[in-house]
Amino acid sequence: MKQQTIYEVAVIAIGSLNSIRTKEPVISYFSNLQKCLSHLLGNLAIHGWEHSINYTAVYRSLKAKGKYTTEFSLAGNKIFKIVITPRIINPSISTLGIEEKPH
């Protein structure tokens, strides 16, 4: 089977405001990192959040650390964080520790 990398984008509510009004994390999946960032930056701009996210920073962080994380705050209170993580679709099937049947 052909393996493919997809990108999981999780928007997680954090900080003191989360204790007042709890929110579940919102998770989305994208097959292309450029489209993932385009969609993410568009939504941040629509909702008025300033950002310093760029493709090169995300790509390098994914290669070096295996994930990219950034936090957004307002008036000193952390509101939410965004975590981008690569995931593998159709991973190689292991033998699960099963040995060959003796003859």
Long-range contacts (C-beta under 8 A, 24 or more apart in sequence): 1-90, 2-90, 3-88, 3-89, 3-90, 3-91, 3-92, 4-31, 4-88, 4-89, 4-90, 5-86, 5-87, 5-88, 5-89, 6-30, 6-31, 6-86, 6-87, 6-88, 6-89, 7-31, 7-32, 7-33, 7-36, 7-84, 7-85, 7-86, 7-87, 8-83, 8-84, 8-85, 8-86, 8-87, 9-36, 9-40, 9-82, 9-83, 9-84, 10-82, 10-83, 10-84, 10-85, 11-80, 11-81, 11-82, 12-80, 12-81, 12-82, 12-83, 13-79, 13-80, 14-71, 14-78, 14-79, 14-80, 14-81, 15-73, 15-77, 15-78, 15-79, 15-80, 16-77, 16-78, 17-77, 17-79, 29-87, 33-58, 33-59, 33-62, 36-84, 40-82, 53-82, 58-84, 62-86
